[in-house]
């Protein structure tokens, strides 16, 4: 919290304590990310012409705050994405005979899976 108060005073900003607490609770990695989050909130509030509050801070930081539920990546999802990229059917990954593009795409799947 002292960092935010000092930064807000030096920049002449009036940032409520609830916003400072919200940012500090969401981002706990390092001081640079905290400062970046504060700058982002101030810039966003200026852009949308709203006063800085917790809801504005949440909206401004929605892209950088980690999601509570991590995305689960499965082997089937990797095979689907690689197959879509190389225009290969899922059955072709499991076929005994493979041409060059199939071998390359299967190798890519194996690298992503391991």
C-alpha positions as CSV (number, residue, x, y, z in Angstrom):
1,X,0.0,0.0,0.0
2,X,2.7,2.6,0.7
3,X,3.9,2.2,-2.9
4,X,0.5,3.1,-4.3
5,X,0.1,6.1,-2.0
6,X,3.5,7.4,-2.9
7,X,2.9,6.8,-6.6
8,X,-0.5,8.5,-6.5
9,X,0.9,11.5,-4.6
10,X,3.8,11.9,-7.0
11,X,1.5,11.7,-10.0
12,X,-1.2,13.9,-8.4
13,X,-3.8,11.2,-8.6
14,X,-6.7,10.6,-6.2
15,X,-7.1,6.8,-6.0
16,X,-9.4,5.4,-3.4
17,X,-8.0,2.9,-0.9
18,X,-10.5,0.2,-2.1
19,X,-8.9,0.4,-5.6
20,X,-5.4,0.2,-4.2
21,X,-6.4,-2.9,-2.1
22,X,-8.1,-4.5,-5.1
23,X,-5.0,-4.2,-7.3
24,X,-2.6,-5.3,-4.5
25,X,-4.8,-8.4,-3.8
26,X,-5.0,-9.3,-7.5
27,X,-1.4,-8.8,-8.5
28,X,1.2,-10.0,-6.1
29,X,4.2,-10.9,-8.3
30,X,6.4,-7.8,-8.3
31,X,6.4,-4.0,-8.1
32,X,6.7,-3.4,-11.8
33,X,3.4,-5.3,-12.4
34,X,1.8,-3.4,-9.6
35,X,2.9,-0.1,-11.2
36,X,1.8,-1.2,-14.6
37,X,-1.7,-2.2,-13.2
38,X,-2.1,1.2,-11.6
39,X,-1.1,3.0,-14.8
40,X,-3.5,0.8,-16.7
41,X,-6.4,1.6,-14.4
42,X,-5.7,5.3,-14.5
43,X,-5.5,5.2,-18.3
44,X,-8.6,3.1,-18.7
45,X,-10.6,5.5,-16.4
46,X,-9.5,8.4,-18.4
47,X,-10.3,6.7,-21.7
48,X,-13.9,5.8,-20.7
49,X,-14.3,9.1,-18.7
50,X,-15.2,7.4,-15.4
51,X,-14.0,8.0,-11.9
52,X,-11.7,5.4,-10.6
53,X,-13.4,2.8,-8.4
54,X,-13.2,-0.9,-7.9
55,X,-15.5,-1.8,-10.8
56,X,-13.5,0.4,-13.2
57,X,-10.3,-1.2,-11.9
58,X,-11.7,-4.7,-12.4
59,X,-12.8,-3.9,-16.0
60,X,-9.4,-2.3,-16.7
61,X,-7.5,-5.3,-15.4
62,X,-9.7,-8.1,-16.7
63,X,-7.1,-9.1,-19.3
64,X,-4.1,-9.3,-17.0
65,X,-5.6,-10.8,-13.8
66,X,-5.3,-14.6,-14.0
67,X,-8.5,-16.5,-14.4
68,X,-9.7,-18.4,-11.3
69,X,-10.2,-21.5,-13.4
70,X,-7.2,-22.5,-15.5
71,X,-7.8,-23.8,-19.0
72,X,-7.5,-27.5,-19.2
73,X,-5.5,-28.7,-22.3
74,X,-6.1,-32.3,-23.3
75,X,-4.4,-34.5,-25.8
76,X,-7.6,-34.6,-27.9
77,X,-7.6,-30.8,-27.9
78,X,-4.0,-30.6,-29.1
79,X,-4.7,-33.2,-31.9
80,X,-7.8,-31.2,-32.9
81,X,-5.9,-27.9,-33.1
82,X,-2.9,-29.3,-35.0
83,X,-5.3,-31.2,-37.3
84,X,-7.3,-28.1,-38.0
85,X,-4.1,-26.1,-38.7
86,X,-2.7,-28.7,-41.2
87,X,-6.2,-29.7,-42.5
88,X,-5.8,-33.3,-41.3
89,X,-8.6,-35.6,-40.0
90,X,-8.2,-37.0,-36.5
91,X,-8.2,-40.5,-37.9
92,X,-5.2,-39.7,-40.0
93,X,-3.1,-39.2,-36.9
94,X,-3.7,-42.8,-35.9
95,X,-3.2,-44.3,-39.4
96,X,-0.4,-46.8,-40.1
97,X,0.7,-45.1,-43.3
98,X,1.5,-41.4,-43.1
99,X,2.7,-39.0,-45.8
100,X,5.2,-36.2,-45.0
101,X,2.7,-33.7,-43.8
102,X,1.1,-36.3,-41.5
103,X,4.5,-37.2,-40.0
104,X,5.2,-33.5,-39.4
105,X,1.9,-32.8,-37.8
106,X,2.1,-35.9,-35.6
107,X,5.6,-34.8,-34.5
108,X,4.2,-31.4,-33.6
109,X,1.5,-33.1,-31.5
110,X,4.1,-35.2,-29.7
111,X,6.1,-32.1,-28.9
112,X,3.1,-30.3,-27.5
113,X,2.0,-33.3,-25.5
114,X,5.3,-34.0,-23.8
